[in-house]
Each structure stands twice: as C-alpha cells, then as structure tokens.
C-alpha cells in the first residue's frame, strides 16, 4: 500500500479557487436562460420552459396558436401518483407524444392551470387548455372539452391518441 500526500501552497489554492470561479461565471453567462415561453428551438424541437408566471403560460399556449382567457379559470395543486392506473397510463401516452413523460414526476406535487380556449376552430362547446407545471417547467398538459363525448389532444391539434 502506498500513501501519497500533497501539500499545496496557499498561492496554488487561491489560484485554483479563482480559476474555478471564472469557469462557473463563464458557464452561467454562456448557458441560455429561458425567461420567455420559447416553444420551438432552432432545431425545431419543443422547449417546455418559460411558463413560471401567468404571462409566460399564456404566451406558451399562444405559440401553439391558442388564444386563451387572460387569467386561469382554475389553479390547483395535484400530486402525480406513484402508480399509474389505466386512465393515467393513457394520459401519459398523450404526454409522450408531445415529448413529455409524467412518470419522471411520480410522487411530485405540481400545479395545474386551466384556461378557457377562445379560438378553437369548428367547435361550439367549451374548450380548455390544461398546463401542468413543476418548478417553472411545463411537464404536461392538454387541450380538451368538458363534454363526455368530447375530445382531448396535446398542445398541438395534431397530437392525439
């Protein structure tokens, strides 16, 4: 067995701390932040950030073409179940089609915001937009009707089971 010890001088230690701080500051400056509701990245993929406040959530839905009420009709905290029943499995399949997966948030408490959609084409009934938010990030959601024989699809009208 070998024992190796290193004795660093205080100058080397200070230099190491300064270099580390410089690297961290550089990364913070270079890594983009998403303060606005960016939906589509440069490569065409969907970015589900920027919905920390009401304005961001409304703007997020607008990027998909939805006009909604200025304020949510409902704001509810919900806990994603630890075990998914058949209904929740189906709902999560819809989320997966949108590039999301609620199974990563099992046992987490999230907030669901519900808005009335005011521009849904070719439908006279009430239509709602639901957004599930965890720590300022959209982790799920849908566009649906309140009718029993209605519809449900993802944020994009093309995302449905």
C-alpha positions as CSV (number, residue, x, y, z in Angstrom):
1,X,0.0,0.0,0.0
2,X,1.3,3.4,-0.9
3,X,0.4,6.7,0.8
4,X,0.8,9.8,-1.2
5,X,0.3,13.3,0.3
6,X,0.2,16.6,-1.4
7,X,1.0,19.9,0.3
8,X,-0.5,22.8,-1.6
9,X,0.7,26.3,-1.0
10,X,-1.8,29.0,-0.3
11,X,-1.0,30.7,-3.6
12,X,-1.9,27.5,-5.6
13,X,-5.1,27.1,-3.5
14,X,-6.1,30.8,-4.2
15,X,-5.3,30.3,-7.9
16,X,-7.4,27.1,-8.1
17,X,-10.4,28.9,-6.4
18,X,-10.1,31.8,-8.8
19,X,-10.0,29.6,-11.9
20,X,-13.0,27.6,-10.6
21,X,-15.0,30.8,-10.1
22,X,-14.1,32.0,-13.5
23,X,-15.2,28.8,-15.1
24,X,-18.5,28.9,-13.2
25,X,-19.2,32.5,-14.1
26,X,-18.4,31.8,-17.8
27,X,-20.8,28.9,-17.9
28,X,-23.6,31.0,-16.3
29,X,-23.1,33.6,-18.9
30,X,-22.9,31.3,-21.9
31,X,-25.8,28.9,-20.9
32,X,-29.0,30.4,-22.2
33,X,-31.9,31.1,-19.9
34,X,-35.5,30.7,-20.9
35,X,-37.4,33.6,-19.3
36,X,-39.9,33.7,-22.1
37,X,-42.2,31.0,-23.3
38,X,-40.0,29.6,-26.0
39,X,-41.8,26.7,-27.6
40,X,-39.7,25.8,-30.7
41,X,-35.9,25.7,-30.5
42,X,-33.7,26.4,-33.5
43,X,-33.6,22.7,-34.4
44,X,-37.4,22.5,-34.4
45,X,-37.7,20.6,-31.1
46,X,-40.2,21.8,-28.5
47,X,-38.8,23.6,-25.4
48,X,-41.2,23.4,-22.4
49,X,-39.7,26.2,-20.2
50,X,-40.6,29.8,-19.5
51,X,-44.0,29.2,-18.0
52,X,-43.2,30.4,-14.5
53,X,-45.9,33.1,-14.4
54,X,-49.3,33.7,-15.9
55,X,-47.9,35.8,-18.8
56,X,-45.4,33.0,-19.7
57,X,-48.2,30.3,-19.6
58,X,-50.5,32.4,-21.9
59,X,-47.6,33.1,-24.2
60,X,-46.7,29.4,-24.2
61,X,-50.2,28.4,-25.4
62,X,-50.2,31.2,-27.9
63,X,-47.1,29.7,-29.6
64,X,-49.3,26.7,-30.4
65,X,-52.0,29.0,-31.9
66,X,-54.3,29.1,-28.9
67,X,-56.0,32.2,-27.6
68,X,-57.0,31.8,-24.0
69,X,-58.5,33.9,-21.2
70,X,-56.1,36.3,-19.6
71,X,-56.3,34.6,-16.2
72,X,-56.6,30.9,-15.5
73,X,-60.1,29.6,-14.6
74,X,-58.5,27.2,-12.1
75,X,-55.2,26.8,-10.3
76,X,-54.9,23.5,-8.4
77,X,-52.0,21.6,-6.9
78,X,-52.0,17.9,-7.7
79,X,-49.7,15.1,-6.8
80,X,-48.6,12.8,-9.7
81,X,-49.5,9.3,-8.4
82,X,-46.7,6.8,-7.6
83,X,-48.6,4.1,-9.5
84,X,-50.5,4.9,-12.7
85,X,-53.9,3.4,-13.3
86,X,-55.2,2.7,-16.8
87,X,-56.6,6.3,-17.1
88,X,-53.3,7.9,-16.1
89,X,-51.3,5.5,-18.3
90,X,-53.4,6.7,-21.3
91,X,-52.9,10.3,-20.3
92,X,-49.2,9.8,-20.0
93,X,-49.2,8.2,-23.5
94,X,-50.6,11.5,-24.8
95,X,-47.8,13.4,-23.0
96,X,-45.2,11.1,-24.5
97,X,-46.5,12.0,-28.0
98,X,-45.6,15.6,-27.0
99,X,-42.1,14.7,-25.9
100,X,-43.1,14.7,-22.2
101,X,-43.3,11.9,-19.7
102,X,-45.1,12.2,-16.3
103,X,-43.6,9.0,-15.0
104,X,-40.4,11.1,-14.1
105,X,-42.6,13.1,-11.8
106,X,-44.2,10.4,-9.7
107,X,-45.0,11.5,-6.2
108,X,-44.2,15.1,-7.1
109,X,-46.7,17.9,-6.3
110,X,-47.3,20.0,-9.4
111,X,-49.7,22.9,-10.3
112,X,-52.4,22.5,-12.9
113,X,-53.5,25.7,-14.6
114,X,-56.7,25.6,-16.6
115,X,-57.6,28.3,-19.2
116,X,-60.6,28.7,-21.5
117,X,-59.6,28.5,-25.1
118,X,-61.4,31.2,-27.1
119,X,-60.4,30.3,-30.7
120,X,-60.9,26.6,-31.1
121,X,-62.0,26.1,-34.8
122,X,-65.2,24.3,-35.8
123,X,-66.4,23.6,-32.3
124,X,-69.2,25.4,-30.4
125,X,-68.7,23.9,-26.9
126,X,-66.3,24.9,-24.2
127,X,-62.7,24.1,-24.7
128,X,-60.0,24.2,-22.1
129,X,-56.2,24.3,-22.0
130,X,-54.6,22.5,-19.1
131,X,-50.9,23.0,-18.2
132,X,-49.0,21.0,-15.6
133,X,-46.1,23.0,-14.1
134,X,-43.3,21.7,-12.0
135,X,-40.6,24.2,-10.8
136,X,-41.5,26.6,-13.7
137,X,-41.4,24.0,-16.4
138,X,-44.2,22.6,-18.4
139,X,-44.3,18.8,-17.7
140,X,-47.6,18.0,-19.3
141,X,-50.9,19.3,-20.5
142,X,-53.7,19.0,-23.0
143,X,-56.5,20.7,-24.9
144,X,-59.9,19.2,-24.1
145,X,-63.6,19.7,-23.9
146,X,-65.9,19.3,-20.9
147,X,-68.3,17.1,-22.9
148,X,-68.4,13.4,-22.2
149,X,-68.2,12.6,-25.9
150,X,-65.7,15.4,-26.5
151,X,-62.0,15.3,-27.4
152,X,-58.6,15.6,-25.8
153,X,-55.3,16.2,-27.5
154,X,-51.9,17.6,-26.8
155,X,-50.9,21.3,-27.1
156,X,-50.7,20.8,-30.9
157,X,-54.0,19.8,-32.5
158,X,-52.0,17.1,-34.3
159,X,-51.1,15.4,-31.0
160,X,-53.8,13.0,-30.1
161,X,-54.1,9.3,-29.4
